[in-house]
Amino acid sequence: MIVTLKEILAGAEEKKCAIGAFNCPNLATLLAVMKAAEALKTPLILQHAQVHETAMPLDVIGPAMLLQAERASVPVCVHLDHGADLDYVQKALDLGFSSVMYDGSALPFEENIKNTRTAVAMAATKGASVEAEFGIMTGAEGSLEAAGNEAEDLYTDPVLAKQFVDETGIDALACSFGTAHGIYLKEPKLDFERVLKIHTLIGLPIVMHGGSGVSHEDYRRVISRGVRKINYYSYMARAGVDTVRKHLNEVKGSVLFESVESWAMEAMYADAYRTIQIFSESQPIIL
């Protein structure tokens, strides 16, 4: 069943938990995360990031994501992640995505507001939700290294975040508070009080990008402070590769690609299963 981001995050807000948002740049990843969500009977967000366009075009993987979501026994939001330009956002909306993210975080504040407002108007014609980003996230989606956001001037300013939300009409805000895309070179240091202040001021679900590699305890802390959507990909993808490497070192003789894909899917399913379990835990107390 396909639902919007606004609908799926309203349920997360009620339960004081977070929904896992998994990028799916290939069919193996898509099937692995769908299997995990259905096994746990838990809502899910399927994502395609614009940065993955060269590896997997939106018009190829998008219909597969929508078909899996329609067939699912759990609520599924089909979401565009990090839409860097409005034409690409429109393409996802025309395919039938129930939610889009316009990412103008690298632009000047007023230009980000202007473009995000346009994205909201575009999505409204399709009944879709909109996530936007204010603050700078370091690293690239799916990258092999992520240093983390150590300069506070990259972090989301809570007061400006409220202005941004008030002037755009978005449904969820991606914030910068210490996470980064990719594999962490060292343990990230998250600004938990910033998250709480932003959530209190804007009254909307907070989105955590660079969610892979964060400790269980830190997941609990950010969820208790208003994070309702956590993007997760890099560590799951690495789990698939590590398992494939292990099997290839053990197997004697030739190996067909379907075996490689099956090994990767099994590992990614297990990783997604554990991750969804953590995110879906209710967090009524701020730690």
Backbone hydrogen bonds, N-H to C=O, Kabsch-Sander energy under -0.5 kcal/mol:
donor,donor_aa,acceptor,acceptor_aa,energy
3,V,76,V,-2.2
5,L,98,S,-0.6
8,I,4,T,-2.3
9,L,5,L,-2.5
10,A,6,K,-1.3
11,G,7,E,-1.3
12,A,8,I,-1.2
13,E,9,L,-2.5
14,E,10,A,-2.0
15,K,11,G,-1.8
16,K,12,A,-1.1
17,C,12,A,-2.1
18,A,279,F,-2.6
19,I,228,R,-2.8
21,A,230,I,-2.7
22,F,20,G,-0.5
22,F,45,I,-2.5
23,N,232,Y,-0.8
24,C,47,Q,-2.6
30,L,26,N,-1.9
31,L,27,L,-2.7
32,A,28,A,-2.0
33,V,29,T,-2.4
34,M,30,L,-2.0
35,K,31,L,-2.2
36,A,32,A,-1.8
37,A,33,V,-2.4
38,E,34,M,-2.3
39,A,35,K,-2.1
40,L,36,A,-1.8
41,K,37,A,-0.7
42,T,37,A,-2.4
44,L,75,P,-2.1
45,I,20,G,-1.9
46,L,44,L,-0.5
46,L,77,C,-2.7
47,Q,22,F,-2.5
48,H,79,H,-1.6
50,Q,81,D,-1.7
52,H,49,A,-2.0
53,E,50,Q,-2.0
55,A,52,H,-0.6
56,M,52,H,-3.1
60,V,57,P,-1.5
61,I,57,P,-2.3
62,G,58,L,-2.6
64,A,60,V,-0.7
65,M,61,I,-2.4
66,L,62,G,-2.4
67,L,63,P,-2.3
68,Q,64,A,-2.3
69,A,65,M,-2.3
70,E,66,L,-2.5
71,R,67,L,-1.9
72,A,68,Q,-0.9
72,A,69,A,-0.5
76,V,1,M,-3.0
77,C,44,L,-2.4
79,H,46,L,-3.1
79,H,77,C,-0.7
80,L,99,S,-1.7
81,D,48,H,-2.7
81,D,79,H,-0.5
83,G,101,M,-2.1
84,A,82,H,-0.8
89,V,85,D,-1.8
90,Q,86,L,-2.4
91,K,87,D,-1.8
92,A,88,Y,-1.9
93,L,89,V,-2.1
94,D,90,Q,-2.7
95,L,91,K,-1.5
96,G,92,A,-1.0
96,G,93,L,-0.6
97,F,92,A,-2.3
98,S,78,V,-1.1
99,S,78,V,-1.4
100,V,129,S,-2.0
101,M,80,L,-1.1
102,Y,100,V,-0.5
102,Y,131,E,-2.0
103,D,83,G,-2.7
103,D,101,M,-0.6
104,G,102,Y,-0.8
107,L,104,G,-1.8
112,N,108,P,-2.6
113,I,109,F,-2.2
114,K,110,E,-2.4
115,N,111,E,-2.6
116,T,112,N,-2.4
117,R,113,I,-2.5
118,T,114,K,-1.7
119,A,115,N,-2.2
120,V,116,T,-2.3
121,A,117,R,-1.9
122,M,118,T,-2.4
123,A,119,A,-2.6
124,A,120,V,-2.0
125,T,121,A,-1.1
125,T,122,M,-0.5
126,K,123,A,-1.5
127,G,123,A,-0.6
127,G,124,A,-0.8
128,A,123,A,-2.5
129,S,98,S,-2.0
131,E,100,V,-2.6
132,A,172,A,-1.7
133,E,102,Y,-0.7
134,F,174,A,-2.0
136,I,154,L,-2.6
137,M,135,G,-0.5
138,T,136,I,-0.5
138,T,179,T,-0.5
143,S,140,A,-2.4
146,A,183,I,-2.2
150,E,148,G,-1.0
152,E,150,E,-0.6
154,L,151,A,-2.2
155,Y,152,E,-1.3
156,T,176,S,-2.4
161,A,157,D,-2.3
162,K,158,P,-1.7
163,Q,159,V,-1.7
164,F,160,L,-2.7
165,V,161,A,-2.4
166,D,162,K,-2.8
167,E,163,Q,-2.1
168,T,164,F,-0.8
168,T,165,V,-0.7
169,G,165,V,-2.3
171,D,130,V,-2.7
172,A,130,V,-1.1
173,L,205,P,-2.0
174,A,132,A,-3.4
175,C,173,L,-0.5
175,C,207,V,-1.7
176,S,134,F,-0.6
177,F,175,C,-0.6
180,A,210,G,-0.5
181,H,138,T,-2.4
183,I,143,S,-0.5
184,Y,182,G,-0.5
185,L,146,A,-1.9
190,L,188,P,-0.6
191,D,177,F,-2.5
192,F,190,L,-1.2
195,V,191,D,-1.5
196,L,192,F,-2.0
197,K,193,E,-2.4
198,I,194,R,-2.5
199,H,195,V,-2.6
200,T,196,L,-2.4
201,L,197,K,-2.2
202,I,198,I,-2.8
203,G,199,H,-2.0
206,I,226,G,-2.0
207,V,173,L,-2.7
208,M,229,K,-3.0
209,H,207,V,-0.7
211,G,231,N,-1.4
214,V,211,G,-1.1
219,Y,215,S,-2.3
220,R,216,H,-2.2
221,R,217,E,-1.9
222,V,218,D,-2.5
223,I,219,Y,-2.5
224,S,220,R,-2.0
225,R,221,R,-0.6
225,R,222,V,-0.7
226,G,223,I,-1.5
227,V,222,V,-2.2
228,R,206,I,-2.6
229,K,206,I,-1.5
230,I,19,I,-2.2
231,N,208,M,-2.7
232,Y,21,A,-2.8
237,A,233,Y,-2.6
238,R,234,S,-2.2
239,A,235,Y,-1.9
240,G,236,M,-1.7
241,V,237,A,-1.8
242,D,238,R,-2.9
243,T,239,A,-2.0
244,V,240,G,-2.1
245,R,241,V,-2.7
246,K,242,D,-2.0
247,H,243,T,-2.4
248,L,244,V,-2.5
249,N,245,R,-1.7
250,E,246,K,-1.0
250,E,247,H,-0.5
251,V,247,H,-2.5
259,S,256,L,-1.1
260,V,256,L,-1.4
261,E,257,F,-2.7
262,S,258,E,-2.0
263,W,259,S,-2.4
264,A,260,V,-2.2
265,M,261,E,-2.6
266,E,262,S,-2.2
267,A,263,W,-1.9
268,M,264,A,-2.6
269,Y,265,M,-2.7
270,A,266,E,-1.9
271,D,267,A,-2.2
272,A,268,M,-2.8
273,Y,269,Y,-2.7
274,R,270,A,-2.1
275,T,271,D,-2.1
276,I,272,A,-2.9
277,Q,273,Y,-1.9
278,I,274,R,-1.8
279,F,275,T,-2.5
280,S,276,I,-2.2
281,E,278,I,-1.2
283,Q,16,K,-2.7
